[in-house]
């Protein structure tokens, strides 16, 4: 019997990368969020991206990372 454990490694990768996101460009962070949304089987939309960014803003404690997410959020809403 084959089981799909793809979600578990993805969670550990995304948790590990969360600390490095402040050092990444806004495009790279947005790409990582899109990849996480798609790998979770969710539909990719502006609404989904906004929810993911808000979730990241809520759990993030680093001020520079929060500013990074806020900038991406503003750009996403400006489209």
PDB file with one MODEL, atoms N, CA, C and O in Angstrom:
MODEL        1
ATOM      1  N   UNK A   1       0.835  -1.162   0.000  1.00  0.00           N
ATOM      2  CA  UNK A   1       0.000   0.000   0.000  1.00  0.00           C
ATOM      3  C   UNK A   1       0.892   1.241   0.000  1.00  0.00           C
ATOM      4  O   UNK A   1       1.872   1.318   0.740  1.00  0.00           O
ATOM      5  N   UNK A   2       0.540   2.188  -0.826  1.00  0.00           N
ATOM      6  CA  UNK A   2       1.346   3.401  -0.970  1.00  0.00           C
ATOM      7  C   UNK A   2       0.620   4.573  -0.326  1.00  0.00           C
ATOM      8  O   UNK A   2      -0.565   4.796  -0.573  1.00  0.00           O
ATOM      9  N   UNK A   3       1.338   5.313   0.497  1.00  0.00           N
ATOM     10  CA  UNK A   3       0.744   6.503   1.110  1.00  0.00           C
ATOM     11  C   UNK A   3       1.469   7.729   0.608  1.00  0.00           C
ATOM     12  O   UNK A   3       2.653   7.674   0.276  1.00  0.00           O
ATOM     13  N   UNK A   4       0.764   8.819   0.556  1.00  0.00           N
ATOM     14  CA  UNK A   4       1.340  10.065   0.085  1.00  0.00           C
ATOM     15  C   UNK A   4       1.668  10.945   1.274  1.00  0.00           C
ATOM     16  O   UNK A   4       0.771  11.516   1.895  1.00  0.00           O
ATOM     17  N   UNK A   5       2.942  11.058   1.594  1.00  0.00           N
ATOM     18  CA  UNK A   5       3.385  11.888   2.704  1.00  0.00           C
ATOM     19  C   UNK A   5       4.011  13.184   2.210  1.00  0.00           C
ATOM     20  O   UNK A   5       4.853  13.768   2.892  1.00  0.00           O
ATOM     21  N   UNK A   6       3.610  13.631   1.041  1.00  0.00           N
ATOM     22  CA  UNK A   6       4.216  14.824   0.451  1.00  0.00           C
ATOM     23  C   UNK A   6       3.915  16.070   1.274  1.00  0.00           C
ATOM     24  O   UNK A   6       4.715  17.006   1.275  1.00  0.00           O
ATOM     25  N   UNK A   7       2.801  16.107   1.963  1.00  0.00           N
ATOM     26  CA  UNK A   7       2.434  17.306   2.724  1.00  0.00           C
ATOM     27  C   UNK A   7       3.338  17.510   3.933  1.00  0.00           C
ATOM     28  O   UNK A   7       3.648  18.652   4.272  1.00  0.00           O
ATOM     29  N   UNK A   8       3.764  16.451   4.586  1.00  0.00           N
ATOM     30  CA  UNK A   8       4.601  16.582   5.772  1.00  0.00           C
ATOM     31  C   UNK A   8       5.956  17.218   5.477  1.00  0.00           C
ATOM     32  O   UNK A   8       6.337  18.156   6.177  1.00  0.00           O
ATOM     33  N   UNK A   9       6.716  16.745   4.455  1.00  0.00           N
ATOM     34  CA  UNK A   9       7.982  17.414   4.170  1.00  0.00           C
ATOM     35  C   UNK A   9       7.776  18.855   3.724  1.00  0.00           C
ATOM     36  O   UNK A   9       8.598  19.720   4.024  1.00  0.00           O
ATOM     37  N   UNK A  10       6.696  19.116   3.017  1.00  0.00           N
ATOM     38  CA  UNK A  10       6.424  20.475   2.563  1.00  0.00           C
ATOM     39  C   UNK A  10       6.231  21.421   3.741  1.00  0.00           C
ATOM     40  O   UNK A  10       6.694  22.561   3.704  1.00  0.00           O
ATOM     41  N   UNK A  11       5.552  20.958   4.783  1.00  0.00           N
ATOM     42  CA  UNK A  11       5.359  21.799   5.962  1.00  0.00           C
ATOM     43  C   UNK A  11       6.681  22.131   6.623  1.00  0.00           C
ATOM     44  O   UNK A  11       6.908  23.272   7.025  1.00  0.00           O
ATOM     45  N   UNK A  12       7.558  21.137   6.740  1.00  0.00           N
ATOM     46  CA  UNK A  12       8.837  21.408   7.380  1.00  0.00           C
ATOM     47  C   UNK A  12       9.687  22.334   6.528  1.00  0.00           C
ATOM     48  O   UNK A  12      10.431  23.159   7.058  1.00  0.00           O
ATOM     49  N   UNK A  13       9.584  22.204   5.213  1.00  0.00           N
ATOM     50  CA  UNK A  13      10.325  23.102   4.329  1.00  0.00           C
ATOM     51  C   UNK A  13       9.796  24.514   4.470  1.00  0.00           C
ATOM     52  O   UNK A  13      10.577  25.455   4.609  1.00  0.00           O
ATOM     53  N   UNK A  14       8.475  24.680   4.438  1.00  0.00           N
ATOM     54  CA  UNK A  14       7.924  26.031   4.521  1.00  0.00           C
ATOM     55  C   UNK A  14       8.189  26.659   5.879  1.00  0.00           C
ATOM     56  O   UNK A  14       8.416  27.866   5.959  1.00  0.00           O
ATOM     57  N   UNK A  15       8.166  25.877   6.942  1.00  0.00           N
ATOM     58  CA  UNK A  15       8.469  26.428   8.257  1.00  0.00           C
ATOM     59  C   UNK A  15       9.928  26.859   8.336  1.00  0.00           C
ATOM     60  O   UNK A  15      10.248  27.882   8.941  1.00  0.00           O
ATOM     61  N   UNK A  16      10.815  26.070   7.718  1.00  0.00           N
ATOM     62  CA  UNK A  16      12.232  26.418   7.721  1.00  0.00           C
ATOM     63  C   UNK A  16      12.482  27.673   6.888  1.00  0.00           C
ATOM     64  O   UNK A  16      13.275  28.529   7.279  1.00  0.00           O
ATOM     65  N   UNK A  17      11.816  27.785   5.752  1.00  0.00           N
ATOM     66  CA  UNK A  17      12.012  28.922   4.867  1.00  0.00           C
ATOM     67  C   UNK A  17      11.366  30.186   5.395  1.00  0.00           C
ATOM     68  O   UNK A  17      11.735  31.279   4.964  1.00  0.00           O
ATOM     69  N   UNK A  18      10.430  30.083   6.299  1.00  0.00           N
ATOM     70  CA  UNK A  18       9.740  31.256   6.820  1.00  0.00           C
ATOM     71  C   UNK A  18      10.721  32.230   7.459  1.00  0.00           C
ATOM     72  O   UNK A  18      10.545  33.443   7.351  1.00  0.00           O
ATOM     73  N   UNK A  19      11.740  31.719   8.116  1.00  0.00           N
ATOM     74  CA  UNK A  19      12.730  32.595   8.724  1.00  0.00           C
ATOM     75  C   UNK A  19      13.606  33.286   7.700  1.00  0.00           C
ATOM     76  O   UNK A  19      14.145  34.359   7.968  1.00  0.00           O
ATOM     77  N   UNK A  20      13.757  32.682   6.524  1.00  0.00           N
ATOM     78  CA  UNK A  20      14.608  33.239   5.486  1.00  0.00           C
ATOM     79  C   UNK A  20      13.867  34.159   4.530  1.00  0.00           C
ATOM     80  O   UNK A  20      14.495  34.761   3.660  1.00  0.00           O
ATOM     81  N   UNK A  21      12.582  34.284   4.661  1.00  0.00           N
ATOM     82  CA  UNK A  21      11.802  35.054   3.702  1.00  0.00           C
ATOM     83  C   UNK A  21      12.122  36.542   3.726  1.00  0.00           C
ATOM     84  O   UNK A  21      11.988  37.215   2.704  1.00  0.00           O
ATOM     85  N   UNK A  22      12.537  37.062   4.857  1.00  0.00           N
ATOM     86  CA  UNK A  22      12.883  38.477   4.925  1.00  0.00           C
ATOM     87  C   UNK A  22      14.114  38.766   4.071  1.00  0.00           C
ATOM     88  O   UNK A  22      14.292  39.894   3.610  1.00  0.00           O
ATOM     89  N   UNK A  23      14.957  37.776   3.857  1.00  0.00           N
ATOM     90  CA  UNK A  23      16.163  37.940   3.066  1.00  0.00           C
ATOM     91  C   UNK A  23      15.903  37.715   1.582  1.00  0.00           C
ATOM     92  O   UNK A  23      16.754  38.046   0.756  1.00  0.00           O
ATOM     93  N   UNK A  24      14.749  37.162   1.224  1.00  0.00           N
ATOM     94  CA  UNK A  24      14.403  36.875  -0.161  1.00  0.00           C
ATOM     95  C   UNK A  24      13.746  38.099  -0.786  1.00  0.00           C
ATOM     96  O   UNK A  24      13.233  38.968  -0.080  1.00  0.00           O
ATOM     97  N   UNK A  25      13.766  38.162  -2.119  1.00  0.00           N
ATOM     98  CA  UNK A  25      13.078  39.253  -2.806  1.00  0.00           C
ATOM     99  C   UNK A  25      11.569  39.038  -2.691  1.00  0.00           C
ATOM    100  O   UNK A  25      11.108  37.939  -2.384  1.00  0.00           O
ATOM    101  N   UNK A  26      10.823  40.090  -2.938  1.00  0.00           N
ATOM    102  CA  UNK A  26       9.362  39.980  -2.850  1.00  0.00           C
ATOM    103  C   UNK A  26       8.830  38.980  -3.860  1.00  0.00           C
ATOM    104  O   UNK A  26       7.873  38.259  -3.575  1.00  0.00           O
ATOM    105  N   UNK A  27       9.439  38.927  -5.036  1.00  0.00           N
ATOM    106  CA  UNK A  27       9.010  37.981  -6.064  1.00  0.00           C
ATOM    107  C   UNK A  27       9.260  36.541  -5.622  1.00  0.00           C
ATOM    108  O   UNK A  27       8.442  35.657  -5.877  1.00  0.00           O
ATOM    109  N   UNK A  28      10.394  36.308  -4.958  1.00  0.00           N
ATOM    110  CA  UNK A  28      10.701  34.963  -4.469  1.00  0.00           C
ATOM    111  C   UNK A  28       9.726  34.538  -3.375  1.00  0.00           C
ATOM    112  O   UNK A  28       9.270  33.395  -3.354  1.00  0.00           O
ATOM    113  N   UNK A  29       9.409  35.454  -2.474  1.00  0.00           N
ATOM    114  CA  UNK A  29       8.459  35.149  -1.401  1.00  0.00           C
ATOM    115  C   UNK A  29       7.092  34.836  -1.992  1.00  0.00           C
ATOM    116  O   UNK A  29       6.435  33.877  -1.586  1.00  0.00           O
ATOM    117  N   UNK A  30       6.671  35.646  -2.948  1.00  0.00           N
ATOM    118  CA  UNK A  30       5.381  35.414  -3.592  1.00  0.00           C
ATOM    119  C   UNK A  30       5.382  34.076  -4.318  1.00  0.00           C
ATOM    120  O   UNK A  30       4.383  33.357  -4.290  1.00  0.00           O
ATOM    121  N   UNK A  31       6.481  33.736  -4.963  1.00  0.00           N
ATOM    122  CA  UNK A  31       6.596  32.436  -5.637  1.00  0.00           C
ATOM    123  C   UNK A  31       6.498  31.272  -4.666  1.00  0.00           C
ATOM    124  O   UNK A  31       5.859  30.263  -4.963  1.00  0.00           O
ATOM    125  N   UNK A  32       7.135  31.411  -3.496  1.00  0.00           N
ATOM    126  CA  UNK A  32       7.056  30.363  -2.473  1.00  0.00           C
ATOM    127  C   UNK A  32       5.623  30.205  -1.964  1.00  0.00           C
ATOM    128  O   UNK A  32       5.149  29.087  -1.760  1.00  0.00           O
ATOM    129  N   UNK A  33       4.937  31.335  -1.760  1.00  0.00           N
ATOM    130  CA  UNK A  33       3.546  31.262  -1.303  1.00  0.00           C
ATOM    131  C   UNK A  33       2.664  30.590  -2.352  1.00  0.00           C
ATOM    132  O   UNK A  33       1.807  29.772  -2.017  1.00  0.00           O
ATOM    133  N   UNK A  34       2.877  30.936  -3.617  1.00  0.00           N
ATOM    134  CA  UNK A  34       2.104  30.312  -4.698  1.00  0.00           C
ATOM    135  C   UNK A  34       2.369  28.809  -4.729  1.00  0.00           C
ATOM    136  O   UNK A  34       1.441  28.013  -4.870  1.00  0.00           O
ATOM    137  N   UNK A  35       3.634  28.425  -4.596  1.00  0.00           N
ATOM    138  CA  UNK A  35       3.976  26.993  -4.595  1.00  0.00           C
ATOM    139  C   UNK A  35       3.312  26.274  -3.429  1.00  0.00           C
ATOM    140  O   UNK A  35       2.819  25.158  -3.594  1.00  0.00           O
ATOM    141  N   UNK A  36       3.292  26.898  -2.250  1.00  0.00           N
ATOM    142  CA  UNK A  36       2.645  26.282  -1.086  1.00  0.00           C
ATOM    143  C   UNK A  36       1.142  26.130  -1.294  1.00  0.00           C
ATOM    144  O   UNK A  36       0.559  25.114  -0.918  1.00  0.00           O
ATOM    145  N   UNK A  37       0.519  27.138  -1.892  1.00  0.00           N
ATOM    146  CA  UNK A  37      -0.920  27.081  -2.154  1.00  0.00           C
ATOM    147  C   UNK A  37      -1.228  25.947  -3.118  1.00  0.00           C
ATOM    148  O   UNK A  37      -2.139  25.153  -2.885  1.00  0.00           O
ATOM    149  N   UNK A  38      -0.469  25.877  -4.197  1.00  0.00           N
ATOM    150  CA  UNK A  38      -0.714  24.843  -5.200  1.00  0.00           C
ATOM    151  C   UNK A  38      -0.406  23.446  -4.675  1.00  0.00           C
ATOM    152  O   UNK A  38      -1.133  22.500  -4.977  1.00  0.00           O
ATOM    153  N   UNK A  39       0.661  23.305  -3.893  1.00  0.00           N
ATOM    154  CA  UNK A  39       0.997  21.980  -3.365  1.00  0.00           C
ATOM    155  C   UNK A  39      -0.017  21.518  -2.323  1.00  0.00           C
ATOM    156  O   UNK A  39      -0.155  20.318  -2.083  1.00  0.00           O
ATOM    157  N   UNK A  40      -0.729  22.465  -1.699  1.00  0.00           N
ATOM    158  CA  UNK A  40      -1.766  22.104  -0.741  1.00  0.00           C
ATOM    159  C   UNK A  40      -3.075  21.743  -1.447  1.00  0.00           C
ATOM    160  O   UNK A  40      -4.043  21.343  -0.800  1.00  0.00           O
ATOM    161  N   UNK A  41      -3.100  21.887  -2.774  1.00  0.00           N
ATOM    162  CA  UNK A  41      -4.297  21.532  -3.538  1.00  0.00           C
ATOM    163  C   UNK A  41      -5.357  22.613  -3.538  1.00  0.00           C
ATOM    164  O   UNK A  41      -6.500  22.362  -3.921  1.00  0.00           O
ATOM    165  N   UNK A  42      -4.995  23.811  -3.114  1.00  0.00           N
ATOM    166  CA  UNK A  42      -5.948  24.921  -3.095  1.00  0.00           C
ATOM    167  C   UNK A  42      -5.975  25.598  -4.459  1.00  0.00           C
ATOM    168  O   UNK A  42      -5.031  25.485  -5.241  1.00  0.00           O
ATOM    169  N   UNK A  43      -7.070  26.300  -4.732  1.00  0.00           N
ATOM    170  CA  UNK A  43      -7.179  27.072  -5.954  1.00  0.00           C
ATOM    171  C   UNK A  43      -6.396  28.360  -5.797  1.00  0.00           C
ATOM    172  O   UNK A  43      -6.514  29.053  -4.787  1.00  0.00           O
ATOM    173  N   UNK A  44      -5.593  28.677  -6.804  1.00  0.00           N
ATOM    174  CA  UNK A  44      -4.786  29.891  -6.764  1.00  0.00           C
ATOM    175  C   UNK A  44      -5.627  31.070  -7.238  1.00  0.00           C
ATOM    176  O   UNK A  44      -6.145  31.069  -8.355  1.00  0.00           O
ATOM    177  N   UNK A  45      -5.755  32.060  -6.388  1.00  0.00           N
ATOM    178  CA  UNK A  45      -6.483  33.276  -6.726  1.00  0.00           C
ATOM    179  C   UNK A  45      -5.922  34.419  -5.892  1.00  0.00           C
ATOM    180  O   UNK A  45      -5.149  34.199  -4.959  1.00  0.00           O
ATOM    181  N   UNK A  46      -6.313  35.630  -6.231  1.00  0.00           N
ATOM    182  CA  UNK A  46      -5.870  36.778  -5.449  1.00  0.00           C
ATOM    183  C   UNK A  46      -6.367  36.661  -4.013  1.00  0.00           C
ATOM    184  O   UNK A  46      -5.655  37.010  -3.071  1.00  0.00           O
ATOM    185  N   UNK A  47      -7.581  36.174  -3.856  1.00  0.00           N
ATOM    186  CA  UNK A  47      -8.157  36.001  -2.521  1.00  0.00           C
ATOM    187  C   UNK A  47      -7.322  35.020  -1.691  1.00  0.00           C
ATOM    188  O   UNK A  47      -7.030  35.283  -0.524  1.00  0.00           O
ATOM    189  N   UNK A  48      -6.941  33.898  -2.292  1.00  0.00           N
ATOM    190  CA  UNK A  48      -6.135  32.903  -1.589  1.00  0.00           C
ATOM    191  C   UNK A  48      -4.772  33.483  -1.218  1.00  0.00           C
ATOM    192  O   UNK A  48      -4.284  33.263  -0.109  1.00  0.00           O
ATOM    193  N   UNK A  49      -4.160  34.220  -2.139  1.00  0.00           N
ATOM    194  CA  UNK A  49      -2.876  34.859  -1.849  1.00  0.00           C
ATOM    195  C   UNK A  49      -3.006  35.867  -0.714  1.00  0.00           C
ATOM    196  O   UNK A  49      -2.139  35.939   0.156  1.00  0.00           O
ATOM    197  N   UNK A  50      -4.081  36.643  -0.720  1.00  0.00           N
ATOM    198  CA  UNK A  50      -4.298  37.614   0.354  1.00  0.00           C
ATOM    199  C   UNK A  50      -4.434  36.912   1.704  1.00  0.00           C
ATOM    200  O   UNK A  50      -3.851  37.351   2.696  1.00  0.00           O
ATOM    201  N   UNK A  51      -5.201  35.827   1.741  1.00  0.00           N
ATOM    202  CA  UNK A  51      -5.362  35.086   2.997  1.00  0.00           C
ATOM    203  C   UNK A  51      -4.031  34.531   3.487  1.00  0.00           C
ATOM    204  O   UNK A  51      -3.729  34.601   4.678  1.00  0.00           O
ATOM    205  N   UNK A  52      -3.232  33.979   2.574  1.00  0.00           N
ATOM    206  CA  UNK A  52      -1.938  33.434   2.964  1.00  0.00           C
ATOM    207  C   UNK A  52      -1.012  34.533   3.470  1.00  0.00           C
ATOM    208  O   UNK A  52      -0.305  34.340   4.459  1.00  0.00           O
ATOM    209  N   UNK A  53      -1.011  35.679   2.805  1.00  0.00           N
ATOM    210  CA  UNK A  53      -0.180  36.795   3.263  1.00  0.00           C
ATOM    211  C   UNK A  53      -0.631  37.300   4.624  1.00  0.00           C
ATOM    212  O   UNK A  53       0.196  37.588   5.489  1.00  0.00           O
ATOM    213  N   UNK A  54      -1.942  37.408   4.815  1.00  0.00           N
ATOM    214  CA  UNK A  54      -2.453  37.841   6.125  1.00  0.00           C
ATOM    215  C   UNK A  54      -2.083  36.847   7.220  1.00  0.00           C
ATOM    216  O   UNK A  54      -1.752  37.234   8.341  1.00  0.00           O
ATOM    217  N   UNK A  55      -2.144  35.566   6.881  1.00  0.00           N
ATOM    218  CA  UNK A  55      -1.760  34.539   7.848  1.00  0.00           C
ATOM    219  C   UNK A  55      -0.285  34.680   8.212  1.00  0.00           C
ATOM    220  O   UNK A  55       0.078  34.576   9.383  1.00  0.00           O
ATOM    221  N   UNK A  56       0.562  34.915   7.218  1.00  0.00           N
ATOM    222  CA  UNK A  56       1.988  35.091   7.468  1.00  0.00           C
ATOM    223  C   UNK A  56       2.244  36.348   8.289  1.00  0.00           C
ATOM    224  O   UNK A  56       3.087  36.342   9.186  1.00  0.00           O
ATOM    225  N   UNK A  57       1.529  37.418   7.992  1.00  0.00           N
ATOM    226  CA  UNK A  57       1.664  38.657   8.772  1.00  0.00           C
ATOM    227  C   UNK A  57       1.270  38.433  10.223  1.00  0.00           C
ATOM    228  O   UNK A  57       1.879  39.001  11.130  1.00  0.00           O
ATOM    229  N   UNK A  58       0.258  37.611  10.446  1.00  0.00           N
ATOM    230  CA  UNK A  58      -0.234  37.359  11.789  1.00  0.00           C
ATOM    231  C   UNK A  58       0.748  36.553  12.633  1.00  0.00           C
ATOM    232  O   UNK A  58       0.922  36.831  13.819  1.00  0.00           O
ATOM    233  N   UNK A  59       1.390  35.559  12.026  1.00  0.00           N
ATOM    234  CA  UNK A  59       2.275  34.683  12.796  1.00  0.00           C
ATOM    235  C   UNK A  59       3.724  35.160  12.837  1.00  0.00           C
ATOM    236  O   UNK A  59       4.504  34.701  13.673  1.00  0.00           O
ATOM    237  N   UNK A  60       4.086  36.067  11.953  1.00  0.00           N
ATOM    238  CA  UNK A  60       5.465  36.539  11.864  1.00  0.00           C
ATOM    239  C   UNK A  60       5.761  37.505  13.011  1.00  0.00           C
ATOM    240  O   UNK A  60       4.949  38.371  13.337  1.00  0.00           O
ATOM    241  N   UNK A  61       6.935  37.341  13.613  1.00  0.00           N
ATOM    242  CA  UNK A  61       7.325  38.215  14.716  1.00  0.00           C
ATOM    243  C   UNK A  61       8.455  39.161  14.332  1.00  0.00           C
ATOM    244  O   UNK A  61       8.680  40.159  15.017  1.00  0.00           O
ATOM    245  N   UNK A  62       9.166  38.869  13.253  1.00  0.00           N
ATOM    246  CA  UNK A  62      10.278  39.696  12.800  1.00  0.00           C
ATOM    247  C   UNK A  62       9.741  40.937  12.085  1.00  0.00           C
ATOM    248  O   UNK A  62       8.941  40.825  11.155  1.00  0.00           O
ATOM    249  N   UNK A  63      10.178  42.112  12.518  1.00  0.00           N
ATOM    250  CA  UNK A  63       9.669  43.375  11.968  1.00  0.00           C
ATOM    251  C   UNK A  63      10.008  43.528  10.490  1.00  0.00           C
ATOM    252  O   UNK A  63       9.177  44.000   9.715  1.00  0.00           O
ATOM    253  N   UNK A  64      11.210  43.138  10.089  1.00  0.00           N
ATOM    254  CA  UNK A  64      11.575  43.283   8.684  1.00  0.00           C
ATOM    255  C   UNK A  64      10.780  42.317   7.799  1.00  0.00           C
ATOM    256  O   UNK A  64      10.411  42.664   6.677  1.00  0.00           O
ATOM    257  N   UNK A  65      10.518  41.117   8.299  1.00  0.00           N
ATOM    258  CA  UNK A  65       9.703  40.161   7.547  1.00  0.00           C
ATOM    259  C   UNK A  65       8.264  40.654   7.442  1.00  0.00           C
ATOM    260  O   UNK A  65       7.634  40.518   6.394  1.00  0.00           O
ATOM    261  N   UNK A  66       7.743  41.227   8.528  1.00  0.00           N
ATOM    262  CA  UNK A  66       6.385  41.785   8.490  1.00  0.00           C
ATOM    263  C   UNK A  66       6.283  42.884   7.445  1.00  0.00           C
ATOM    264  O   UNK A  66       5.298  42.960   6.711  1.00  0.00           O
ATOM    265  N   UNK A  67       7.301  43.738   7.376  1.00  0.00           N
ATOM    266  CA  UNK A  67       7.307  44.810   6.388  1.00  0.00           C
ATOM    267  C   UNK A  67       7.355  44.241   4.977  1.00  0.00           C
ATOM    268  O   UNK A  67       6.715  44.762   4.064  1.00  0.00           O
ATOM    269  N   UNK A  68       8.109  43.182   4.811  1.00  0.00           N
ATOM    270  CA  UNK A  68       8.222  42.502   3.522  1.00  0.00           C
ATOM    271  C   UNK A  68       6.855  41.982   3.080  1.00  0.00           C
ATOM    272  O   UNK A  68       6.432  42.209   1.947  1.00  0.00           O
ATOM    273  N   UNK A  69       6.172  41.286   3.983  1.00  0.00           N
ATOM    274  CA  UNK A  69       4.839  40.764   3.676  1.00  0.00           C
ATOM    275  C   UNK A  69       3.851  41.893   3.417  1.00  0.00           C
ATOM    276  O   UNK A  69       3.016  41.789   2.519  1.00  0.00           O
ATOM    277  N   UNK A  70       3.935  42.959   4.184  1.00  0.00           N
ATOM    278  CA  UNK A  70       3.026  44.091   4.004  1.00  0.00           C
ATOM    279  C   UNK A  70       3.227  44.730   2.633  1.00  0.00           C
ATOM    280  O   UNK A  70       2.254  45.111   1.983  1.00  0.00           O
ATOM    281  N   UNK A  71       4.469  44.851   2.187  1.00  0.00           N
ATOM    282  CA  UNK A  71       4.744  45.410   0.861  1.00  0.00           C
ATOM    283  C   UNK A  71       4.149  44.543  -0.238  1.00  0.00           C
ATOM    284  O   UNK A  71       3.567  45.055  -1.194  1.00  0.00           O
ATOM    285  N   UNK A  72       4.295  43.235  -0.102  1.00  0.00           N
ATOM    286  CA  UNK A  72       3.724  42.314  -1.087  1.00  0.00           C
ATOM    287  C   UNK A  72       2.205  42.421  -1.078  1.00  0.00           C
ATOM    288  O   UNK A  72       1.572  42.426  -2.133  1.00  0.00           O
ATOM    289  N   UNK A  73       1.629  42.508   0.105  1.00  0.00           N
ATOM    290  CA  UNK A  73       0.176  42.611   0.238  1.00  0.00           C
ATOM    291  C   UNK A  73      -0.331  43.879  -0.453  1.00  0.00           C
ATOM    292  O   UNK A  73      -1.326  43.841  -1.176  1.00  0.00           O
ATOM    293  N   UNK A  74       0.358  45.001  -0.227  1.00  0.00           N
ATOM    294  CA  UNK A  74      -0.041  46.268  -0.867  1.00  0.00           C
ATOM    295  C   UNK A  74       0.025  46.166  -2.387  1.00  0.00           C
ATOM    296  O   UNK A  74      -0.872  46.640  -3.085  1.00  0.00           O
ATOM    297  N   UNK A  75       1.084  45.549  -2.895  1.00  0.00           N
ATOM    298  CA  UNK A  75       1.224  45.381  -4.341  1.00  0.00           C
ATOM    299  C   UNK A  75       0.148  44.478  -4.905  1.00  0.00           C
ATOM    300  O   UNK A  75      -0.361  44.712  -6.001  1.00  0.00           O
ATOM    301  N   UNK A  76      -0.194  43.459  -4.165  1.00  0.00           N
ATOM    302  CA  UNK A  76      -1.220  42.526  -4.614  1.00  0.00           C
ATOM    303  C   UNK A  76      -2.580  43.204  -4.690  1.00  0.00           C
ATOM    304  O   UNK A  76      -3.361  42.929  -5.600  1.00  0.00           O
ATOM    305  N   UNK A  77      -2.865  44.082  -3.749  1.00  0.00           N
ATOM    306  CA  UNK A  77      -4.140  44.788  -3.749  1.00  0.00           C
ATOM    307  C   UNK A  77      -4.185  45.932  -4.751  1.00  0.00           C
ATOM    308  O   UNK A  77      -5.267  46.361  -5.152  1.00  0.00           O
ATOM    309  N   UNK A  78      -3.030  46.428  -5.157  1.00  0.00           N
ATOM    310  CA  UNK A  78      -2.968  47.552  -6.090  1.00  0.00           C
ATOM    311  C   UNK A  78      -3.233  47.128  -7.531  1.00  0.00           C
ATOM    312  O   UNK A  78      -3.470  47.983  -8.384  1.00  0.00           O
ATOM    313  N   UNK A  79      -3.199  45.838  -7.820  1.00  0.00           N
ATOM    314  CA  UNK A  79      -3.400  45.367  -9.193  1.00  0.00           C
ATOM    315  C   UNK A  79      -4.772  45.674  -9.705  1.00  0.00           C
ATOM    316  O   UNK A  79      -5.095  45.341 -10.846  1.00  0.00           O
TER     317      UNK A  79
ENDMDL
END
